[in-house]
């Protein structure tokens, strides 16, 4: 029995919809929150959708197929906050 859990996939800039298409092709359950944006230009108004969370797509993936979503080159695993935060607890400066 395989475990499935939700992952956060960090995408390259403006590749969220491509990752969504890849997830659909691989039949992974996924979620990309989109909002409608309205832009007004001199003579016209344009409506388009854009991601609510730019650069992120959420996917529910079986454990054994987790690497598949990162093989396409559009997504990568986000870094954990513990790696990005400096740790000053053990250091002493003299």
Residue pairs with C-beta under 8 A, 6 or more apart in sequence:
2 62
2 63
2 64
3 62
3 63
4 60
4 61
4 62
4 63
5 60
5 61
5 63
6 58
6 59
6 60
7 58
7 59
7 60
7 61
7 66
7 69
7 77
8 56
8 57
8 58
8 78
9 19
9 56
9 57
9 58
9 59
9 69
9 70
9 75
9 76
9 77
9 78
10 55
10 56
10 75
10 76
10 77
10 78
11 18
11 19
11 55
11 56
11 57
11 74
11 75
11 76
12 74
12 75
13 54
13 55
15 74
15 75
16 32
16 51
16 54
16 55
16 56
16 57
17 32
18 74
19 30
19 32
19 57
19 69
19 72
19 74
19 75
20 30
20 32
20 57
22 69
22 72
22 74
23 29
23 30
23 57
23 59
23 69
24 30
26 65
26 68
26 69
28 59
28 60
28 61
28 65
28 69
29 59
29 60
30 57
30 58
30 59
30 60
31 57
31 58
31 59
32 51
32 57
32 58
33 51
33 52
33 53
34 49
34 50
34 51
34 52
35 49
35 50
35 51
35 52
36 47
36 48
36 49
37 47
37 48
37 49
37 50
38 45
38 46
38 47
39 45
39 46
39 48
40 46
56 78
57 75
59 69
61 68
61 69
69 75
70 76
70 77
